[in-house]
């Protein structure tokens, strides 16, 4: 059967894409940020997942404010990146696995998660930056991609609890797939940041570290936060941390922390990296 080999968290801000395109990884401003990904890249090289499920939020490439699904799952055999206006060069297309995606969709709907299923789906920086952070050094993408978009833009938004429960349902869906397939799940976005208004540029390092600790050791505490409470602490775009909860829900109650890294500021954002695997329950 399919197996989840681990979960990864990462920021996905477009400035990272520009830094990679301009090969600024060793610039003083960027070096510590990019160095934080080296252990994760090494782990992925060793484990060689077959599929990466990227939990991210679409930034207008597929869904505009007049139509934003709460959860949208890519169900295609190929996904294309397109120009978003950030100046990031478009990447090579990504191979999908429609058969696996439809299995997930069927299982999740039977677990009372009503998904939007997308047989055509473009992927923006929210999805592409995490893939590039891990595998840009290779000549081609080494695993298939399944994008899972979560609405963190147009209110009302799903709660941290709902996202955590989605992760639990996703685990059941993955493990019921009959073919031997190694799956890694990315929770992307965040941590604290706000792009507009009087609090633009806010970074709450203490809350970021608290969130990372709760996500690892006590995810129920993280689900106790309302969306309003998260945004009050972490900024309006800091709500993206709820997408980390999808990843966390897909792992076992106890996890092993293989790597943890935090860096701020990076483009007015607190950026956290976690590499987690199932622990003993």
N, C-alpha and C positions, 0 to 999 in steps of 0.2 A: 504494500500500500504506500501511498504518498506519506512523507514525513517532513515535519517542520524541523529544520536543523538549527535555526536560530532567529533572533530578532535584532534589528539594528535601528537606531534613531539617528537622525541627522537634520540639520537645517537644509533649506533648499532655495535660499535667496538668490535672485538673479545676479547679484554682484559676484557670487562665487563662480558662476558660469563665465562671466567676463574675465575674472582673474585667471581661470584655467585657460581660456582662449588666448590670453595675452602672456601665458607662461610666467605668472607672477608668484608661483608657489614658494619661492625662496626669498621674495621681498620681505623686508623686516615686518611690514604690516600684516602679511599673510602667513608667514612661515609657521608660527605656532599653531595656527588654525589647521593648516594642511597636515602638519606633523601628527596631529591628533587622529588622523585617519589611517596611518600606516599599519597599525596592528590589525585593523579591520580588513584592510586590503590583503594582508598576509593570510588572515584566517579564511577569507573567501577564496584565495588562491589554493589553499590546502583543501577546503571542503568542496569546492566546485559545485554549487547549487545548479539545479536544472532550471528552476523558475524563481524569479524575484517578483513578489507581490509588493507593489509600491503604493502605500496609502498616502495620498496627497490631496491638495485642494486645487481644483482648476481655477485659473486666473483669467478666464474670459476666452480662452482659445476654443473651448467647446460650448460652454454655458455662459450666457450673459445674465444680467440681473433680472430679466423678465422671465427666465426659465432656469431654475437651479434645483436639480434633484438633491435630496438629502444624501443618498448613496448611489453611486453610479459605477458599474463594473464593466470593464472592457471585455468584450467577447469576440475578439477578432484574431486573425492569424498574423496581422502586421499592424504596427502603429507608427505614424509619422510625426516627427517634430516639425514645427512651423515657426516662422518669424513672428515674435510677439512685440517687437519694437524696442527691446532692451539692448539691441546691438550684439546679442549672443549668436555666434554662427550656428546654423541648424546642424543637427547631427544626422548620422546615418539612421535609417529606419530600424525599428526594433521588431524582432520576431515575437509573436504571441503564441498562444495555445488555446484556440477556440474550444476544443473539446474539453480541456480542463476547466476553462472559464464557465462553460455551460453547466458542467457538473457542479461548480461552486454556486452558480446562480440557482440551480434547482434545489440544492441542499439548503441554501440560505433562505429561500422563499418558504420551504417546508418548515423552517425554524422561525417563521414569522418576521423575516426581514424582507420587506418589499423593495427590491432593488430596481433601478433603471438599468437595463442591459443595452450596451452600446456595441453594435456590430461594426460601426465605424467610429473611430475616436482618435483625435489628435492629442499628443501629449506635450505639455508645456514645461517650463523650467521646474515646476514643482515636482515633476517626475524625472525629467532629464538630468537635472543637477545631481540628485542622488546617484543615478546610474553612472554619471561621468566621474563623480568623486571616487567611485570604487573601481571602475574599469576603463577609464580613458587611456590608460597606458597600454592597453591591448589593441591589436589590429582590428578586432571586431567584438561585438557584444557577445560574451561567452555563455549567456543564459537567456532564456525567454522571459518576457515581461508580461505581467498582468497588472494593469492600472486599476486602482480602486479609489475613486474620487469621493471625498467627504465635503459636504458644504460647511465651510467656515466663513462664508462671505455674506450671504443674504439671510437675515434673520426671519424666522426662528431657526436656530442651529440645533443639531443633536447635542445631547449632554455627554459629559465624560463617561457617565454610567452606560448610556446607550452605545457609545463607541467601544467600551470595554466588553459589553455583552456581544457586540458584533464580532469582536475578536474571538470570543469563546465559540460562537457559532461557526466562525471561519475555520477554527481548528477542527471541529467535527466534520465540516465539509471536506477539508483537505485530507484528513485521515480516513475518510470513507472512499477516497479515490483508489481504484484497484491496482493501478500501475505503480511500480517503484519509481518515485519521483522525489527529489530533494528540493525542498522549498525554503527560501529565506524571506522574511517579511520585514519591510521597512516602514517605520512610522516617521513621517517627515514633517518639517515645518518648525516654527518656534526657535528658540524659546521666547522670552519676553521681548516684545517690540511693538511700537505703534508708529504708523506712517503719516498720521495727520492729526490736526487739532492741537490744543494747548499742551497735550502731553506727548507730542511727537518726539521720538527719540528715547522714550523711557526704557530703562533696563533695570530690572529688579533681580540682582544677582542672588540675594538671599532666597527669594521665592523660587528662582530657577533651580537652585541646588535642592531646595525642599521638594520640588516637583520630581526631580530626578531620583531622590531618595524614596519618595512615596511610590513612584512607578516601579522601582526595583523591589522594595521591601514590603510595601503595604498599599497595593493599588486601590483597595477599598477606601483609603483615606483620600486618594486623589479623586475618586468618583463622588465623594461627599461635597466637593466644591461645585457650586452652581456656575453656569457660564458667566454670570455677572461678577461673581467673586473672582474668577480667573482673570477676566478682563480688567477689573479694578486693580489687581496686583501686577499683571503681566502686560497690560496694554491690549488694545483691540485686536491686533494681529497675534498677540500671545495666545489667543484662544486655539491656535493651531496645535497646541499641546494635546488637545483631545484626540488627535490622530495617532499620537504615540500610544494611546490607550487601546486602539485596535490591535496594534502589534502586541502589547502586553497581554491582552486577553487571549491571544492565540498561543501563549506559552503556558507552562505549568504554573501552579500557584507559587512555587519556590523556584527561583532561577539562579543560575551561576552568572556572575558578572565577569566576563573575560576582558572587558576594557571599558573604561569610563574617562571622559574628557570634557572639559568645559572651557570656553574661551569667549571673552567679551571685552570690548565691543567688536563685532565684525559687521560692518555696514549697518550700524545702529541696532544690532541684534545680539542677544545672548544665545550662543550656539553650543548645543550639547550633543555629545556622541555617546551612545551606549551600545555594547555588543553583549547580548544575553543568550544563554542557552538554557534548556530545561534542567532544573535541579531535581533532587530527590524530594518527593512529597511525603 
